[in-house]
Amino acid sequence: MIGKLYGIGVGPGDPELLTVKAFRRLKEADVIAYPKKTNGSKSYAQQIVEAYFSPSEKHMLGLVFPMTKDENVLREKWDETVNDVWEHLREGKHVAFVTEGDPLLYSTCIHFMRTMQMKYPDVSIEIVPGVSSINGAAARLQLPLADGDETIAIVPARDNYDAMKKAIEAHDCVVFLKVAKVMPLLLSILKEMNLTKKAAVVTKVTSHEEVLWDIGQLEHVSLPYLTLMVVRK
């Protein structure tokens, strides 16, 4: 019998934000697979899970997903990682693929599951939702994201001045994800719109590495990858 594959969101950083169902599925799984960038790097999702499960208890399977836009390289690596997990599933073992935040919101899990379904359609997949960094940021900042008829947008930050400005203009609240590379652009937009005091920036929210930034100090700061901005008009 083929094992079952779980796509599990483990939350934004604080291990206590792991859901009861996520914990139960992780406990039931024979293998816990997690994404990482390089062979020697520590996975953020892995760190969260290791608060509850150690390598002596579970088979921890690190899957390398390179940070590149080369389609050929990506396709090769997706196939490779899916095949690595399949080797365990075909033996009847249950595998939990963990990812920070929620597995179906800008997650590595999305592409992994699609590839698994294409290559091995007989594999049964279950998704366990998780607390996103967006919810985590709202809680830490004690900032309502939307109320009543207000609108909210979740936008991957990119180097497009007009698009980023229009997102703010069109919504009461905008959450910009992965803002590190375009922070100077976003700051210039906020100044132009007189919204600097309406923005908040957080890195690795709810984790022990969390940083709540002072907007005025971000002009020349090199920010970590897992940083988001909330603009609430």
VOLUM-64993 format. One line per 10 residues: number of its first residue (from 1); for each residue x, y, z of N, C-alpha, C. Coordinates in pm, whole numbers, plus 32768, in hexadecimal, padded with zeros to 4 digits. Atoms other than C-alpha are relative to their C-alpha. Layout:
BEGIN
NUM> X/Y/Z/X/Y/Z/X/Y/Z; ...
REM end
This chain:
BEGIN
1> 8054/7F88/8000/8000/8000/8000/8057/807D/8000; 7FB5/7F83/8008/807E/815D/7FA7/7FE2/8055/807B; 8012/7FAA/7F8C/80B7/8244/80CE/7FB8/8081/7FDB; 8048/7F84/8015/7FFB/8389/80F9/8060/8077/800D; 7FAE/7F87/7FFD/8093/84E1/80BA/7FB0/8071/803F; 803F/7F8F/7FBE/8040/8602/81A0/804C/8081/7FDF; 7FC4/7F7C/8010/8080/876E/8146/7FD8/8050/8079; 801F/7FC7/7F7C/8099/8815/8299/803C/808A/8013; 7FD1/7F7A/7FDC/80AF/8986/82F0/8024/8001/8094; 7FD2/8004/7F74/817B/89AD/8431/8002/8089/8041
11> 800B/7F7C/7FC3/8135/8B1D/846C/8073/805D/7FDE; 7F9E/7F9A/8026/8204/8C5C/8454/8084/7FFE/804B; 7F81/8002/7FB7/8311/8C0C/8554/7FF7/7FCC/808E; 8014/802E/7F77/8291/8BD7/86B4/7FCB/7F70/7FFD; 802D/808B/8002/8279/8A5B/86E9/7F77/7FEB/8040; 8081/800E/7FBE/8147/8A92/87C7/7F8B/8022/7FA4; 8069/7FE3/8062/8088/8B0A/8693/7FE7/7F8B/7FA2; 801E/807B/804A/8096/89AB/8601/7F75/7FD0/802C; 8087/802B/7FDC/7F2E/892D/85F3/8001/7F73/803C; 800D/8085/7FC5/7EB7/87FC/86B1/7FFF/7F95/7F93
21> 8006/8062/806D/7E6A/874B/8569/8088/7FEE/7FBF; 7F7A/800A/803A/7FC1/879D/84DB/805A/7FAA/8058; 7FAF/804F/7FA3/8065/870C/8613/7FDB/7F6C/7FF7; 802C/808C/8008/7F91/85D0/85FA/8032/7FBD/7F81; 7FD2/803A/807F/7FE7/8599/848B/8098/7FED/8001; 7F6E/800F/7FF7/8158/85D4/84CF/8025/7F88/8057; 7FE8/8071/7FA8/814A/84D6/85E7/7FE5/7F7C/7FB9; 8026/8079/8049/80A3/83D9/8500/805F/7FE1/7F8C; 7FAA/8012/8077/819A/840F/83E3/807E/7FB1/8021; 7F82/804A/7FF1/82C4/8329/83B2/8076/8058/7FD9
31> 7F96/7FA9/8034/838C/8432/82F8/7FCF/8091/8003; 801F/7F72/8007/8393/85AC/8322/8060/803F/7F9B; 7FB1/7FC2/806A/840A/8656/81E3/7FF3/8097/800B; 8002/7F6E/7FF5/8467/87C5/81DF/8055/803D/7F91; 7FB1/7FBE/8069/84E4/88BA/80D7/8076/804B/8038; 7F8D/7FB0/7FD9/863A/8956/80EB/8047/8030/7F82; 7FC3/7FC2/8074/8711/8A2D/8006/807E/7FB9/7FD2; 7F82/8044/8023/8861/8979/8014/8012/7F87/8059; 7FEC/807C/7FB7/88E5/882F/8091/8026/8014/8093; 7FD3/7FEC/7F76/8979/88C6/81CE/7FAB/8060/8050
41> 804E/7F98/7FBD/886D/89C4/8225/7F95/7FC7/805B; 806A/8026/7FA2/8770/89B5/8340/7F7D/8038/7FCE; 8082/7FD6/8030/8607/89C3/82D3/7FB1/8045/806F; 8052/7FB6/7FA0/8520/8AC0/837D/7F8F/7FA6/8033; 806B/805C/7FD8/8402/89C3/837C/8037/7F8F/8058; 7FC0/806A/7FB2/84F1/88BB/8401/8016/802C/8091; 7FE7/7FCC/7F79/854C/8997/852B/7F7F/8000/8053; 8080/7FFF/7FB8/83DC/89BA/8587/7FDA/7F73/802B; 8027/808B/7FE4/839B/8844/8571/805A/7FC0/8069; 7FA2/803D/7FA2/84D3/87EB/8638/7FE7/8027/8091
51> 8028/7FE0/7F76/8436/888F/8768/7FB2/7F8B/803C; 8052/8070/7FD4/8361/8753/8778/8039/7F76/7FDA; 7FCF/8081/8030/8412/8642/86B1/8095/8009/7FDE; 7F70/8002/801A/8582/85E8/86A1/801F/7F96/7F97; 7FD7/8064/8063/8641/8522/8597/8004/7F72/8038; 7FFF/8085/7FC3/8652/8402/868F/7F74/7FC3/8004; 808A/802F/7FFE/84D6/83ED/868D/7FC6/7FEC/7F75; 8038/8001/8086/8489/8431/8520/8070/8002/7F97; 7FA5/7FF4/8071/8536/8405/83D4/7FED/808B/7FC5; 8005/7F78/8033/8583/856E/8374/803E/8003/7F74
61> 7FD3/8002/808B/859E/8597/81FB/8008/808F/7FC9; 7FED/7F7B/8037/8632/86DF/817F/7FFE/7FFD/7F68; 800E/7FFA/8092/85D1/8738/801A/8033/8088/7FD0; 7FC2/7F84/802F/86A6/8839/7F64/7FB3/803E/7F8D; 8044/7FB3/8068/85E9/893F/7E9D/8055/807C/7FE4; 7FA7/7F90/801D/86DF/8A2F/7DF4/7FB6/8082/7FE7; 803A/7F7B/8018/8698/8BA5/7DEB/802D/8030/7F77; 7FDE/7FDB/808A/869F/8BCE/7C72/7F80/800A/7FAD; 8072/7FF6/805B/85B3/8C2B/7B56/8017/7FB0/7F80; 7FE1/8054/8073/8659/8B3D/7A5E/7F9D/7F8B/7FFC
71> 806A/8065/8009/8534/8A64/79EE/8034/7F72/7FF8; 7FC8/8086/800E/860E/893B/7990/8037/7FCC/8085; 7FC9/8027/7F7D/86C2/8938/7ADF/7F8E/7FE2/8061; 8070/8012/7FA5/857B/895F/7B9D/7FB5/7F7E/7FE3; 804A/8079/8025/84CB/884A/7ADA/804D/7F83/802C; 7FAD/8073/7FD9/85EE/875E/7B1A/7FFB/7FEA/8097; 7FFF/800C/7F6F/85F3/87AA/7C8F/7F77/7FD8/8036; 8085/8029/7FD5/8477/878D/7CB4/7FEE/7F6B/7FED; 800B/8090/801B/8483/8635/7C10/8053/7FB0/8064; 7FA6/8047/7FA5/85A6/85D0/7CEC/7FC5/7FF8/808D
81> 8037/8000/7F78/8500/8637/7E33/7F82/7FAA/800A; 8079/8052/8001/83B4/8596/7DD5/8025/7F6C/7FFC; 7FD3/808D/8006/846A/8452/7D7E/8037/7FD3/8087; 7FC9/8023/7F7C/851E/845B/7ECF/7F8F/7FDE/8061; 8073/8018/7FA8/83CF/8470/7F84/7FB4/7F83/7FD4; 8045/8076/8034/8333/8369/7EA1/8040/7F7E/8031; 7FBB/8079/7FD2/843A/826C/7F0D/7FCC/7FD5/8089; 8038/8021/7F7C/83A9/827F/806D/7F6C/7FDC/7FF7; 808F/801B/800F/823D/828A/8001/7FE7/7F76/7FC6; 8014/8082/8041/8261/8156/7F26/8019/7F8C/8060
91> 7FE7/8065/7F9A/82D9/8098/805C/7F8F/7FFD/8068; 8072/7FFD/7FA5/8190/80ED/8107/8011/8061/8073; 7FE7/7FA0/7F94/8222/8200/81E2/7FB2/8081/7FE7; 8045/7F80/8009/815E/833C/822C/8068/8070/800B; 7F9E/7F92/8004/821C/847C/81DA/7FB9/8085/8018; 8033/7F79/7FE7/81D9/85D7/8267/8061/8064/7FC3; 7FAF/7F96/803D/825C/86F0/818B/7FD9/8082/8047; 8020/7F8A/7FAE/8274/8820/826F/8034/8080/7FBE; 7FD8/7F7F/8033/8286/898C/8212/7FD5/806C/8062; 8028/7F94/7FA6/8282/8ACE/82DB/7F80/8042/7FCD
101> 807D/7FC1/8028/8139/8B8A/82DB/7F98/7F9A/7FD8; 8069/8057/8033/8022/8AEB/8213/802F/7FBD/7F7E; 7FCB/8047/8075/8068/89E0/8109/7FC8/802A/7F79; 803C/7FD8/807F/7F84/8A7E/8002/8003/8097/7FEC; 7FF2/7F6F/800F/7FEE/8BEA/8027/8093/8021/7FE5; 7F77/7FE2/802A/812B/8C41/7F62/8065/7F9F/803E; 7FB0/8067/7FBE/81C5/8AFA/7FD2/8042/7FA0/7F9E; 7FBB/8068/804B/82BF/89FF/7F4B/7FA7/7F85/7FF2; 8059/8075/7FFF/81B6/88FD/7F9E/7FA7/7FFB/7F84; 805A/7FFB/8074/80DB/8970/7E7A/803F/7FB9/7F89
111> 7FBC/803A/8073/81D9/8915/7D6D/8025/7F6E/8018; 7FDD/8089/7FDE/8246/87DC/7E25/7F88/7FA3/7FEC; 8078/8053/800C/80E2/8755/7E36/7FD5/7FF0/7F6E; 8024/8008/808E/809D/87A8/7CC8/8058/7F9B/7FB8; 7FA4/805C/8042/81D3/86EC/7C5B/7FE5/7F70/802B; 8020/8086/7FCD/817B/85C4/7D39/7F84/7FCA/7FBB; 807C/802B/803F/801B/85B6/7CA5/8015/7FDB/7F6D; 7FE4/801D/808C/80A6/85BA/7B42/804F/7F7E/7FF0; 7FA8/8074/800E/81B1/84B2/7B7A/7FC4/7F81/803F; 8035/8074/7FB7/80FE/83D1/7C72/7F70/801C/802A
121> 808C/7FDC/7FE6/7F84/840D/7C59/7FB9/7FA7/8065; 8041/805A/7FA0/7F33/82E6/7D3D/801B/8027/8092; 7FDF/7FD6/7F79/7FC8/8397/7E6C/7F8D/8053/803A; 806A/7FB6/7FBA/7EBE/840F/7F63/8041/8074/804C; 7FC7/7F88/7FC2/7F01/8573/7FD9/7F9A/8044/805A; 8055/7FB3/7FA3/7E73/862B/8105/8048/8081/8026; 7FC6/7F7F/7FDB/7EAE/879D/814C/7FD0/8028/808B; 8021/7FCF/7F7A/7EBC/881C/82B2/8026/8094/8005; 7FE1/7F70/8003/7E9E/8999/82BB/804E/802D/807A; 7FB1/7FCB/7F92/7F82/8A6B/8391/7FEC/8096/8010
131> 8006/7F71/7FE7/7F94/8BC6/842A/8067/8045/7FA7; 7FA4/7FBC/805A/802D/8CB1/832A/804C/8070/8047; 7FB4/7F8F/7FC9/8131/8DBF/8369/7FAA/807E/8002; 805C/7F8E/8006/801C/8EB6/830B/7FAE/8007/8081; 804B/8005/7F83/7F47/8E48/8432/805B/8017/8078; 7FA1/7FEE/7F92/8079/8E39/850F/8026/8092/8012; 7FDB/7F72/7FFA/80D8/8F9E/84B7/7F8E/8054/803A; 8073/7FB6/7FCD/7F79/9020/84F8/7FF5/7FF1/8098; 8009/801A/7F70/7F7B/8F7C/8650/806E/8048/804C; 7F8F/7FC2/7FBA/80D5/8FFA/86B1/7FF5/8098/7FFF
141> 8010/7F6F/800B/8087/915B/8638/7F7D/8031/803D; 8087/7FE1/7FD0/7F25/914B/86C7/7FBC/805F/7F9F; 8031/7FAD/806E/7EB9/91D6/857A/7F93/7FB7/7FB2; 806B/803F/804F/7D65/917E/84E2/801F/800B/7F6B; 7FE3/7FFD/808F/7D9A/911D/8376/7F8A/8032/7FAE; 8077/7FD4/8048/7C34/915C/8306/7F89/7FFB/805D; 8076/7FF8/7FAB/7AEE/91C1/83A8/7F89/802E/7FAB; 8076/7FD7/8049/798E/91DF/8323/800E/7FEA/7F6A; 7FF7/8008/8091/7995/922C/81AF/808B/8022/7FCA; 7F79/7FDD/802C/7B09/927A/81A2/803B/7F90/7FAA
151> 7FBF/8062/8057/7BE1/91CE/809F/8093/7FF1/8024; 7F74/801E/7FE3/7D34/912A/80C6/803F/7FB9/7F89; 7FB7/8042/806C/7E3C/90BC/7FCB/807F/7FC2/8037; 7F80/8042/7FE0/7F5B/8FC6/7FEE/8053/8004/7F81; 7FB4/7FE3/807A/806A/902F/7EFA/8093/7FDA/800F; 7F70/801A/8000/81C1/8F98/7EB1/8046/8080/7FD1; 7FBE/7F82/8022/829D/90CF/7EB4/805F/7FEC/7F8A; 7FA6/8009/8072/834F/910E/7D6B/8028/808C/7FD2; 7FC7/7F82/802D/8413/921E/7CBB/7FAA/803F/7F92; 805E/7FC2/805D/82E7/92C5/7C17/7FB6/806E/804D
161> 8031/7F8E/7FB4/829C/941E/7CA0/7F69/8013/7FF0; 808E/7FE8/801B/8149/944A/7BF9/7FA7/7F94/803C; 8051/806F/7FCE/80C6/92F1/7C58/7FF8/8001/8099; 7FFF/7FFD/7F6E/812F/9312/7DC5/7FAD/8076/8034; 804D/7F8A/7FD6/8098/946F/7DE0/7F6B/7FE9/7FEA; 808D/801A/801D/7F51/9402/7D3D/7FC4/7F9F/8065; 8031/805F/7F9C/7F34/92E3/7E34/7FD8/8049/8080; 801F/7FB2/7F87/7F3E/93DB/7F55/7F86/8059/7FE8; 806F/7FA5/8020/7E50/94CB/7EA9/7F79/7FB7/7FFE; 807D/804A/8017/7D4F/93BC/7E61/7FCB/7FB6/807A
171> 802A/8050/7F8E/7D3D/931B/7FBA/8013/804B/8084; 7FF3/7FC4/7F7C/7D0F/937B/8125/807C/7FCC/8048; 7F8A/803E/7FC2/7E25/928E/818A/8048/7FAC/7F98; 7FAF/8052/805B/7F42/91F1/80C5/806F/7FBD/8050; 7F90/8049/7FC5/8030/90E3/813D/8060/7FE0/7F8F; 7F99/801A/8064/816D/90E6/806D/805C/7F92/8036; 7FAB/806E/7FD7/822D/8F9D/8081/808A/8009/7FBE; 7F76/8008/8035/83A6/8F6C/8052/802E/8089/7FCD; 7FE5/7F74/8024/83F0/90E0/8055/8094/8025/7FFF; 7F73/7FDE/7FEB/8568/90CE/8094/8042/8042/7F87
181> 7FB9/7FCE/8077/85DA/910B/7F2D/7FC9/8083/7FCA; 803D/7F86/8039/84EE/922D/7EE7/7FD9/8065/806D; 8023/7FA5/7F94/84E2/92E3/8034/8012/8094/7FDC; 7FF1/7F72/8026/8571/942C/7FA8/7F8B/8032/7FAB; 8070/7FDB/8055/845D/9430/7EA0/7F80/8012/8053; 8078/7FF6/7FAE/834A/93EF/7F9F/8005/8079/805C; 7FF2/7F8B/7FA8/83D1/94FA/808A/7FE6/8082/7FB4; 8016/7F87/8051/83CE/95FA/7F71/7F6B/8013/7FE2; 8090/7FF9/8018/8262/95A4/7F24/7FB7/8030/807D; 803F/7FD8/7F83/8200/95C6/8090/8014/8094/801D
191> 7FE5/7F73/7FEA/82A7/971A/80A8/7FAB/8056/7FA3; 804E/7FB4/8062/81FD/9793/7F6B/7F6D/8005/8028; 808D/8007/7FDC/80A9/9723/7FEE/7FE5/802B/8091; 8009/7FD5/7F74/80EE/97A3/814F/7FC7/7F91/8059; 8030/8075/7FB6/80B7/9646/81DC/806C/7FBA/8052; 7F90/803F/7FB8/8204/9603/8287/7FD5/7FD2/808C; 802B/8023/7F77/815E/9602/83DF/7F92/7F97/8000; 8069/8064/800C/8056/9511/835E/8038/7F76/7FDB; 7FC1/807E/8029/8151/93FD/830C/804D/7FC1/8074; 7FB3/804C/7F9D/81F1/92ED/83E0/804B/7F92/7FB7
201> 7FAD/8066/8040/830A/91FE/8383/802E/7F9C/806A; 7FDE/806B/7FA2/834B/90AE/842B/8051/7F94/7FBA; 7FAD/806E/8032/8455/8FA2/83F8/7FEB/7F84/8057; 800F/8081/7FBB/841F/8E32/8453/7FA0/800A/8076; 8063/7FE1/7F98/82E6/8E8C/8513/7FDE/7F88/8057; 8021/805E/7F93/8298/8DCC/8657/8073/7FA1/8025; 7F90/805A/7FE1/83E6/8D12/864D/805D/8042/8066; 7FA0/7FC6/7FA1/8507/8D42/8741/805F/8061/7FBC; 7FAF/7FA1/804D/85B4/8E06/862B/7FAE/8077/7FCF; 805A/7F95/802D/8490/8EF6/85FD/803C/808B/8016
211> 7FD8/7F74/7FF5/84DE/9064/85BC/7F8B/8057/7FD2; 8064/7F9C/8024/83D9/917B/85C0/804D/8080/7FE0; 7FA9/7F94/802C/8482/928B/84F5/7FC2/8089/8013; 8026/7F74/8002/8475/9401/8521/800F/802E/7F6F; 7FFD/7FD7/808C/8419/9484/83C7/806F/8065/7FE3; 7F9A/7F99/8014/8507/95A8/83F3/808E/7FCB/7FF8; 7F79/803A/8000/8630/94BB/8410/801A/7FA5/7F87; 7FF7/8063/806C/85F5/93F9/82CE/8041/8033/7F80; 7FC6/7FC6/8079/8699/94E2/81D1/8079/7FB2/7FCD; 7F83/8042/8029/87E6/942A/81D0/8015/7F78/8044
221> 7FF7/8082/7FBD/8796/92E0/827C/7FEF/7F8F/7F9C; 800F/8077/8053/87CB/9191/81D2/7FA4/7F9E/804A; 8065/804F/7FBA/8692/90CF/822E/8006/7F6C/7FDC; 8008/8090/801D/866D/8F53/824B/7F8D/7FE3/7F9F; 8062/8029/8065/859F/8E99/8147/7F72/7FFC/8037; 8086/8011/7FC8/8479/8E4C/822D/7FD4/8080/804A; 802B/7F7F/7FCB/8410/8FB6/825E/7F85/8030/7FB4; 8079/7FCD/8040/82B9/904B/8219/7FE1/808C/8032; 802E/7F7A/7FDB/8219/91A2/8223/7F68/8004/7FFE; 8090/7FEB/7FFB/80B6/91F9/828B/7FE7/8096/7FF5
231> 8028/7F74/800E/8025/9343/820F/7F6A/8007/8019; 808D/7FF7/7FD7/7EDC/9397/82BC/7FD8/8093/7FFF; 8028/7F74/800D/7E3E/94DC/824A/7F97/8028/8067
REM end
